[in-house]
Amino acid sequence: MAYVYILRCSDDTLYTGWTYDIDKRIAAHNNGSG
């Protein structure tokens, strides 16, 4: 299943994207590697 997401970045901008692995994508965003 594909997921569409909106993430708030540390500078308060919003980033929209998609992924098949939402847990991996959120972890990458939170640790700064994605």
PDB file of N, CA, C, O and CB in Angstrom:
ATOM      1  N   MET A   1       0.841  -1.171   0.000  1.00  0.00           N
ATOM      2  CA  MET A   1       0.000   0.000   0.000  1.00  0.00           C
ATOM      3  C   MET A   1       0.890   1.240   0.000  1.00  0.00           C
ATOM      4  O   MET A   1       1.900   1.290   0.702  1.00  0.00           O
ATOM      5  CB  MET A   1      -0.959  -0.005   1.215  1.00  0.00           C
ATOM      6  N   ALA A   2       0.514   2.219  -0.777  1.00  0.00           N
ATOM      7  CA  ALA A   2       1.257   3.482  -0.827  1.00  0.00           C
ATOM      8  C   ALA A   2       0.618   4.486   0.128  1.00  0.00           C
ATOM      9  O   ALA A   2      -0.597   4.489   0.329  1.00  0.00           O
ATOM     10  CB  ALA A   2       1.291   4.051  -2.277  1.00  0.00           C
ATOM     11  N   TYR A   3       1.461   5.338   0.713  1.00  0.00           N
ATOM     12  CA  TYR A   3       1.011   6.377   1.639  1.00  0.00           C
ATOM     13  C   TYR A   3       1.427   7.736   1.100  1.00  0.00           C
ATOM     14  O   TYR A   3       2.533   7.891   0.583  1.00  0.00           O
ATOM     15  CB  TYR A   3       1.592   6.150   3.064  1.00  0.00           C
ATOM     16  N   VAL A   4       0.546   8.715   1.220  1.00  0.00           N
ATOM     17  CA  VAL A   4       0.862  10.116   0.946  1.00  0.00           C
ATOM     18  C   VAL A   4       0.943  10.786   2.307  1.00  0.00           C
ATOM     19  O   VAL A   4       0.102  10.541   3.172  1.00  0.00           O
ATOM     20  CB  VAL A   4      -0.221  10.813  -0.003  1.00  0.00           C
ATOM     21  N   TYR A   5       1.961  11.641   2.506  1.00  0.00           N
ATOM     22  CA  TYR A   5       2.154  12.245   3.818  1.00  0.00           C
ATOM     23  C   TYR A   5       2.538  13.708   3.686  1.00  0.00           C
ATOM     24  O   TYR A   5       3.026  14.146   2.644  1.00  0.00           O
ATOM     25  CB  TYR A   5       3.220  11.488   4.606  1.00  0.00           C
ATOM     26  N   ILE A   6       2.313  14.453   4.752  1.00  0.00           N
ATOM     27  CA  ILE A   6       2.759  15.845   4.874  1.00  0.00           C
ATOM     28  C   ILE A   6       3.535  15.936   6.175  1.00  0.00           C
ATOM     29  O   ILE A   6       3.004  15.620   7.240  1.00  0.00           O
ATOM     30  CB  ILE A   6       1.543  16.868   4.845  1.00  0.00           C
ATOM     31  N   LEU A   7       4.789  16.367   6.099  1.00  0.00           N
ATOM     32  CA  LEU A   7       5.650  16.487   7.274  1.00  0.00           C
ATOM     33  C   LEU A   7       5.974  17.947   7.522  1.00  0.00           C
ATOM     34  O   LEU A   7       6.197  18.709   6.581  1.00  0.00           O
ATOM     35  CB  LEU A   7       6.947  15.668   7.098  1.00  0.00           C
ATOM     36  N   ARG A   8       6.001  18.338   8.788  1.00  0.00           N
ATOM     37  CA  ARG A   8       6.434  19.686   9.151  1.00  0.00           C
ATOM     38  C   ARG A   8       7.917  19.614   9.484  1.00  0.00           C
ATOM     39  O   ARG A   8       8.331  18.839  10.346  1.00  0.00           O
ATOM     40  CB  ARG A   8       5.600  20.261  10.359  1.00  0.00           C
ATOM     41  N   CYS A   9       8.711  20.423   8.800  1.00  0.00           N
ATOM     42  CA  CYS A   9      10.156  20.437   8.987  1.00  0.00           C
ATOM     43  C   CYS A   9      10.540  21.375  10.129  1.00  0.00           C
ATOM     44  O   CYS A   9       9.717  22.153  10.610  1.00  0.00           O
ATOM     45  CB  CYS A   9      10.861  20.858   7.691  1.00  0.00           C
ATOM     46  N   SER A  10      11.791  21.292  10.554  1.00  0.00           N
ATOM     47  CA  SER A  10      12.259  22.090  11.694  1.00  0.00           C
ATOM     48  C   SER A  10      12.174  23.591  11.428  1.00  0.00           C
ATOM     49  O   SER A  10      12.088  24.379  12.370  1.00  0.00           O
ATOM     50  CB  SER A  10      13.692  21.715  12.036  1.00  0.00           C
ATOM     51  N   ASP A  11      12.198  23.999  10.147  1.00  0.00           N
ATOM     52  CA  ASP A  11      12.073  25.429   9.828  1.00  0.00           C
ATOM     53  C   ASP A  11      10.616  25.832   9.577  1.00  0.00           C
ATOM     54  O   ASP A  11      10.343  26.905   9.040  1.00  0.00           O
ATOM     55  CB  ASP A  11      12.923  25.769   8.597  1.00  0.00           C
ATOM     56  N   ASP A  12       9.685  24.955   9.974  1.00  0.00           N
ATOM     57  CA  ASP A  12       8.240  25.171   9.872  1.00  0.00           C
ATOM     58  C   ASP A  12       7.692  25.090   8.451  1.00  0.00           C
ATOM     59  O   ASP A  12       6.528  25.426   8.232  1.00  0.00           O
ATOM     60  CB  ASP A  12       7.899  26.500  10.445  1.00  0.00           C
ATOM     61  N   THR A  13       8.493  24.655   7.481  1.00  0.00           N
ATOM     62  CA  THR A  13       7.954  24.414   6.150  1.00  0.00           C
ATOM     63  C   THR A  13       7.275  23.045   6.137  1.00  0.00           C
ATOM     64  O   THR A  13       7.514  22.216   7.015  1.00  0.00           O
ATOM     65  CB  THR A  13       9.075  24.495   5.065  1.00  0.00           C
ATOM     66  N   LEU A  14       6.430  22.819   5.139  1.00  0.00           N
ATOM     67  CA  LEU A  14       5.756  21.539   4.985  1.00  0.00           C
ATOM     68  C   LEU A  14       6.344  20.804   3.795  1.00  0.00           C
ATOM     69  O   LEU A  14       6.653  21.411   2.769  1.00  0.00           O
ATOM     70  CB  LEU A  14       4.233  21.730   4.815  1.00  0.00           C
ATOM     71  N   TYR A  15       6.497  19.496   3.935  1.00  0.00           N
ATOM     72  CA  TYR A  15       7.021  18.651   2.875  1.00  0.00           C
ATOM     73  C   TYR A  15       5.985  17.576   2.594  1.00  0.00           C
ATOM     74  O   TYR A  15       5.554  16.878   3.512  1.00  0.00           O
ATOM     75  CB  TYR A  15       8.406  18.026   3.263  1.00  0.00           C
ATOM     76  N   THR A  16       5.579  17.433   1.342  1.00  0.00           N
ATOM     77  CA  THR A  16       4.619  16.413   0.941  1.00  0.00           C
ATOM     78  C   THR A  16       5.330  15.371   0.096  1.00  0.00           C
ATOM     79  O   THR A  16       6.135  15.709  -0.772  1.00  0.00           O
ATOM     80  CB  THR A  16       3.430  17.037   0.163  1.00  0.00           C
ATOM     81  N   GLY A  17       5.036  14.115   0.348  1.00  0.00           N
ATOM     82  CA  GLY A  17       5.661  13.043  -0.414  1.00  0.00           C
ATOM     83  C   GLY A  17       4.828  11.777  -0.353  1.00  0.00           C
ATOM     84  O   GLY A  17       3.688  11.787   0.110  1.00  0.00           O
ATOM     85  N   TRP A  18       5.413  10.694  -0.824  1.00  0.00           N
ATOM     86  CA  TRP A  18       4.738   9.402  -0.775  1.00  0.00           C
ATOM     87  C   TRP A  18       5.764   8.310  -0.523  1.00  0.00           C
ATOM     88  O   TRP A  18       6.949   8.477  -0.813  1.00  0.00           O
ATOM     89  CB  TRP A  18       3.958   9.130  -2.087  1.00  0.00           C
ATOM     90  N   THR A  19       5.302   7.189   0.021  1.00  0.00           N
ATOM     91  CA  THR A  19       6.175   6.064   0.321  1.00  0.00           C
ATOM     92  C   THR A  19       5.349   4.791   0.435  1.00  0.00           C
ATOM     93  O   THR A  19       4.136   4.843   0.638  1.00  0.00           O
ATOM     94  CB  THR A  19       6.970   6.316   1.619  1.00  0.00           C
ATOM     95  N   TYR A  20       6.005   3.663   0.306  1.00  0.00           N
ATOM     96  CA  TYR A  20       5.366   2.377   0.583  1.00  0.00           C
ATOM     97  C   TYR A  20       5.625   1.940   2.024  1.00  0.00           C
ATOM     98  O   TYR A  20       4.904   1.089   2.544  1.00  0.00           O
ATOM     99  CB  TYR A  20       5.873   1.305  -0.394  1.00  0.00           C
ATOM    100  N   ASP A  21       6.640   2.507   2.678  1.00  0.00           N
ATOM    101  CA  ASP A  21       7.000   2.124   4.049  1.00  0.00           C
ATOM    102  C   ASP A  21       6.960   3.362   4.941  1.00  0.00           C
ATOM    103  O   ASP A  21       7.976   4.033   5.118  1.00  0.00           O
ATOM    104  CB  ASP A  21       8.414   1.456   4.095  1.00  0.00           C
ATOM    105  N   ILE A  22       5.794   3.665   5.499  1.00  0.00           N
ATOM    106  CA  ILE A  22       5.600   4.910   6.242  1.00  0.00           C
ATOM    107  C   ILE A  22       6.449   4.962   7.509  1.00  0.00           C
ATOM    108  O   ILE A  22       6.967   6.025   7.852  1.00  0.00           O
ATOM    109  CB  ILE A  22       4.135   5.078   6.601  1.00  0.00           C
ATOM    110  N   ASP A  23       6.602   3.848   8.206  1.00  0.00           N
ATOM    111  CA  ASP A  23       7.413   3.849   9.430  1.00  0.00           C
ATOM    112  C   ASP A  23       8.871   4.178   9.127  1.00  0.00           C
ATOM    113  O   ASP A  23       9.496   4.957   9.846  1.00  0.00           O
ATOM    114  CB  ASP A  23       7.321   2.488  10.135  1.00  0.00           C
ATOM    115  N   LYS A  24       9.410   3.591   8.070  1.00  0.00           N
ATOM    116  CA  LYS A  24      10.797   3.870   7.671  1.00  0.00           C
ATOM    117  C   LYS A  24      10.947   5.328   7.232  1.00  0.00           C
ATOM    118  O   LYS A  24      11.954   5.966   7.538  1.00  0.00           O
ATOM    119  CB  LYS A  24      11.238   2.920   6.527  1.00  0.00           C
ATOM    120  N   ARG A  25       9.964   5.850   6.526  1.00  0.00           N
ATOM    121  CA  ARG A  25      10.037   7.234   6.039  1.00  0.00           C
ATOM    122  C   ARG A  25       9.987   8.244   7.179  1.00  0.00           C
ATOM    123  O   ARG A  25      10.738   9.219   7.177  1.00  0.00           O
ATOM    124  CB  ARG A  25       8.899   7.509   5.062  1.00  0.00           C
ATOM    125  N   ILE A  26       9.115   8.019   8.145  1.00  0.00           N
ATOM    126  CA  ILE A  26       9.029   8.925   9.297  1.00  0.00           C
ATOM    127  C   ILE A  26      10.323   8.878  10.097  1.00  0.00           C
ATOM    128  O   ILE A  26      10.811   9.917  10.543  1.00  0.00           O
ATOM    129  CB  ILE A  26       7.828   8.556  10.199  1.00  0.00           C
ATOM    130  N   ALA A  27      10.888   7.684  10.284  1.00  0.00           N
ATOM    131  CA  ALA A  27      12.157   7.557  11.009  1.00  0.00           C
ATOM    132  C   ALA A  27      13.262   8.309  10.283  1.00  0.00           C
ATOM    133  O   ALA A  27      14.070   8.982  10.922  1.00  0.00           O
ATOM    134  CB  ALA A  27      12.544   6.075  11.175  1.00  0.00           C
ATOM    135  N   ALA A  28      13.310   8.205   8.956  1.00  0.00           N
ATOM    136  CA  ALA A  28      14.332   8.914   8.179  1.00  0.00           C
ATOM    137  C   ALA A  28      14.162  10.422   8.320  1.00  0.00           C
ATOM    138  O   ALA A  28      15.150  11.145   8.450  1.00  0.00           O
ATOM    139  CB  ALA A  28      14.262   8.508   6.692  1.00  0.00           C
ATOM    140  N   HIS A  29      12.935  10.899   8.298  1.00  0.00           N
ATOM    141  CA  HIS A  29      12.675  12.334   8.471  1.00  0.00           C
ATOM    142  C   HIS A  29      13.128  12.797   9.854  1.00  0.00           C
ATOM    143  O   HIS A  29      13.779  13.833   9.987  1.00  0.00           O
ATOM    144  CB  HIS A  29      11.172  12.643   8.270  1.00  0.00           C
ATOM    145  N   ASN A  30      12.784  12.030  10.870  1.00  0.00           N
ATOM    146  CA  ASN A  30      13.087  12.427  12.244  1.00  0.00           C
ATOM    147  C   ASN A  30      14.574  12.410  12.557  1.00  0.00           C
ATOM    148  O   ASN A  30      15.032  13.190  13.392  1.00  0.00           O
ATOM    149  CB  ASN A  30      12.369  11.526  13.201  1.00  0.00           C
ATOM    150  N   ASN A  31      15.343  11.533  11.902  1.00  0.00           N
ATOM    151  CA  ASN A  31      16.785  11.504  12.190  1.00  0.00           C
ATOM    152  C   ASN A  31      17.598  12.337  11.203  1.00  0.00           C
ATOM    153  O   ASN A  31      18.828  12.339  11.250  1.00  0.00           O
ATOM    154  CB  ASN A  31      17.287  10.070  12.173  1.00  0.00           C
ATOM    155  N   GLY A  32      16.905  13.048  10.306  1.00  0.00           N
ATOM    156  CA  GLY A  32      17.573  13.977   9.403  1.00  0.00           C
ATOM    157  C   GLY A  32      18.187  13.357   8.168  1.00  0.00           C
ATOM    158  O   GLY A  32      18.908  14.033   7.434  1.00  0.00           O
ATOM    159  N   SER A  33      17.915  12.074   7.920  1.00  0.00           N
ATOM    160  CA  SER A  33      18.527  11.425   6.757  1.00  0.00           C
ATOM    161  C   SER A  33      17.579  11.323   5.568  1.00  0.00           C
ATOM    162  O   SER A  33      17.911  10.681   4.571  1.00  0.00           O
ATOM    163  CB  SER A  33      19.006  10.045   7.134  1.00  0.00           C
ATOM    164  N   GLY A  34      16.432  11.930   5.654  1.00  0.00           N
ATOM    165  CA  GLY A  34      15.516  11.806   4.532  1.00  0.00           C
ATOM    166  C   GLY A  34      14.466  12.845   4.464  1.00  0.00           C
ATOM    167  O   GLY A  34      13.640  12.830   3.552  1.00  0.00           O
TER     168      GLY A  34
END
